[in-house]
Amino acid sequence: MNNHLKQELLFMSIYLLIVIVAVFLAWLLFFKDAYSPRTVVRESEIEKIDKKEAMITVECVQKKVDDISVYKLGQKVKVWFSVPKNNNDVWECNKIKIKDLEIIE
């Protein structure tokens, strides 16, 4: 291959790399939030307490806690749920996580 052809291939490779990086940065800037989970805050009650596993259940979502003796069945709590973004608004218990929990009463 001659020098001129090698230079053209090098410039095309650099140009393609710049385009790929620009597309990736644009995706990060504009579409990153479309895939990150949203936070839903609700006031609810503790539905179930599993003392053996140190887990509580709120709105069918389970969370492992450090001190299970603090919580009581039917106790009012403020809950921050981490809900994945998807096309339907179905409350899927196995895909939702509890980010934070605060006792109200």
Residue pairs with C-beta under 8 A, 6 or more apart in sequence:
34 85
35 85
36 85
37 82
37 83
37 84
37 85
38 82
38 83
38 85
39 80
39 81
39 82
39 83
39 99
40 80
40 81
40 83
41 78
41 79
41 80
41 81
42 59
42 78
42 79
42 81
43 76
43 77
43 78
43 79
43 104
44 58
44 59
44 76
44 77
44 79
45 58
45 74
45 75
45 76
45 77
46 56
46 57
46 58
46 71
46 72
46 73
46 74
46 75
46 77
47 57
47 58
47 59
47 60
47 73
48 56
48 57
48 73
49 55
49 56
49 57
49 68
49 71
49 72
49 73
50 56
50 57
51 68
53 64
54 64
54 65
54 66
54 68
55 62
55 63
55 64
55 65
55 68
56 62
56 63
56 65
56 68
56 71
56 101
57 63
58 77
58 79
58 98
58 101
59 79
59 81
59 91
59 93
60 91
60 93
61 81
61 93
61 96
61 97
61 98
62 98
63 97
63 98
63 101
65 71
65 101
70 103
71 103
75 103
75 105
76 103
76 104
76 105
77 101
77 102
77 103
77 104
78 101
78 102
78 104
79 98
79 100
79 101
79 102
80 98
80 99
80 100
80 101
81 96
81 97
81 98
81 99
82 96
82 97
82 98
82 99
83 95
83 96
84 95
84 96
